Structures are given as structure tokens and as C-alpha cells.
Amino acid sequence: MKITLRKLLKPFIIAVIAGLILFFLFNNLLMPFYVQKGKITKVPDVIGLSLDDAKLRIKESGLDPKEAEYKSDKRYKIGTITMQNPVAESEVKQGRGVYLTISGGEELVEVPNLKGKSVREAVFNLEKSSLKLGSITYEPSEEIFANTIIRQEILPGAKIRAGNIINVTVSQGRPTDKIPLPDVSLKTLNEAEKILTDNGFRLGKTTYQTNPDVLPNTVLEQSPRAGELLQLGHSIDLVIAQKPEQEK
């Protein structure tokens, strides 16, 4: 008799336990999910926050934070949020994903190798890397051809901020090597400076003189004279025309 009663009670107890488990799941998991599924919430503003703080604030609003990408941005510190999608104050359903763009800091570029290149080539390569040519110094060299770069101030491969300048040293050739100075008379000051630089010389002292016969900013004289043999890197002084009222 006792054995029969136990056999009858066992399925009943199992059924009661199973019922309690199902009630718990329905009441605590399924019901809140369906109740909140259609609930509307506002997206919080997380721009400028650290990634961890942004995720926490988004989760507190019932949304799902997602890392979208890392992007260079000098306006924000590394690891902080620069963009979010949807934007702040958007009304969305709870559980919606919020995609975050994280700052990788200021953009860094790689310094190109300028050794053995002409000044013109160096300018071109630096501009491609969002960098600028800085000061140019000249020194004699028995090994490096005249008017080519011997060394650069910042080594190739270094990572630096875009827009930085790179100073270089250019070969004058052997100490005995000299080339004729080009004629820049009647050129504009900008044209004259470019011609001198392209030929391995540099602009020296500029003085201004009234001359009504030529346009202002025109080269009247150069010193040393055109055709004179000079070492590369020599500075060339120019006399520039100006209007009478400018001199006055």
C-alpha cells in the first residue's frame, strides 16, 4: 500500500516542481521581456565620455552599446567617444543597439626617407605624407652628389603629427665643386627665390629701391652676379623694386 502511494505522489510532486519553475521563468523573464519590448526610451548623450562610462550609461537606459570603429580625432582624448548612432535624445525602442566611434587620438604619419633625394623630390614626398620641408643647411660631401639630401633631422619611419616640419642637410658636392649662379634679374621675388632654391642656392638679404620703370616686387640686381661660379648653399642678396610712395 505504501509503495503504491509513493508511486502516485512522485509524479504529482514532479508536476508541482515543474509548475513552479515555469511560473518563475514566465513571471521573471518572459513577462518583463514582452512588457519592455515595445517600450520607448531616449538615447543618452555619451560624446566625450570614456568607453567604459559610455557603455554603462547606455546600458542604464536599457540599450545595447556596440563598438563601431576607432578613428583618429585630435579633438578628443584617446579612448573617448567621438560619434554615436543613433544620436543623443533620439527616441528608440529598448534593447536597440547604440554604435560608438572611439577616438584613436591625433593622427600620426610616418616620416619618409629623404636621403639621396633632391630638395624638390623631398618637398613632394613630404607633402604626400602631410608633412613640410623645414630649414635647409648645406655642407660639402665627397660621397653624396651635389644638391641631394645627406641626412634629415627626424629619422625615416618615425611617427609624428601631421603638419610637422622636417629639417634637412643638403650636399654641396666636393669642396672644389662650383656651379654658375643663374640670372634672376627682372623676375618677381617669388620666382627668383624658387629659381635660386631649385639650383641649390638660398635667398640672402633683400633690400628695396624705388624704380618707376618696372613693376613692384621685381628683382633689379643680384649679388654675386649671374654666371659667377659658386658653391651650392651660397646666399644670394637681391635688390627689389618698389613704388615711390612705398619708399616714402
Rosetta blueprint (number, residue, H / E / L):
1 M L
2 K H
3 I H
4 T H
5 L H
6 R H
7 K H
8 L H
9 L H
10 K H
11 P H
12 F H
13 I H
14 I H
15 A H
16 V H
17 I H
18 A H
19 G H
20 L H
21 I H
22 L H
23 F H
24 F H
25 L H
26 F H
27 N H
28 N H
29 L H
30 L H
31 M H
32 P H
33 F H
34 Y H
35 V H
36 Q H
37 K H
38 G L
39 K L
40 I E
41 T E
42 K E
43 V L
44 P L
45 D L
46 V L
47 I L
48 G L
49 L L
50 S E
51 L H
52 D H
53 D H
54 A H
55 K H
56 L H
57 R H
58 I H
59 K H
60 E H
61 S L
62 G L
63 L L
64 D E
65 P E
66 K E
67 E E
68 A E
69 E E
70 Y E
71 K E
72 S L
73 D L
74 K L
75 R L
76 Y L
77 K L
78 I L
79 G L
80 T E
81 I E
82 T E
83 M E
84 Q E
85 N E
86 P L
87 V L
88 A L
89 E L
90 S L
91 E E
92 V E
93 K E
94 Q L
95 G L
96 R L
97 G E
98 V E
99 Y E
100 L E
101 T E
102 I E
103 S E
104 G L
105 G L
106 E L
107 E L
108 L E
109 V E
110 E E
111 V L
112 P L
113 N L
114 L L
115 K L
116 G L
117 K L
118 S E
119 V H
120 R H
121 E H
122 A H
123 V H
124 F H
125 N H
126 L H
127 E H
128 K H
129 S L
130 S L
131 L L
132 K E
133 L E
134 G E
135 S E
136 I E
137 T E
138 Y E
139 E E
140 P L
141 S L
142 E L
143 E L
144 I L
145 F L
146 A L
147 N L
148 T E
149 I E
150 I E
151 R E
152 Q E
153 E L
154 I L
155 L L
156 P L
157 G L
158 A L
159 K E
160 I E
161 R E
162 A L
163 G L
164 N L
165 I E
166 I E
167 N E
168 V E
169 T E
170 V E
171 S E
172 Q L
173 G L
174 R L
175 P L
176 T L
177 D L
178 K L
179 I E
180 P E
181 L L
182 P L
183 D L
184 V L
185 S L
186 L L
187 K L
188 T E
189 L H
190 N H
191 E H
192 A H
193 E H
194 K H
195 I H
196 L H
197 T H
198 D H
199 N L
200 G L
201 F L
202 R E
203 L E
204 G E
205 K E
206 T E
207 T E
208 Y E
209 Q E
210 T E
211 N L
212 P L
213 D L
214 V L
215 L L
216 P L
217 N L
218 T E
219 V E
220 L E
221 E E
222 Q E
223 S E
224 P L
225 R L
226 A L
227 G L
228 E L
229 L E
230 L E
231 Q L
232 L L
233 G L
234 H L
235 S E
236 I E
237 D E
238 L E
239 V E
240 I E
241 A E
242 Q E
243 K L
244 P H
245 E H
246 Q H
247 E H
248 K L
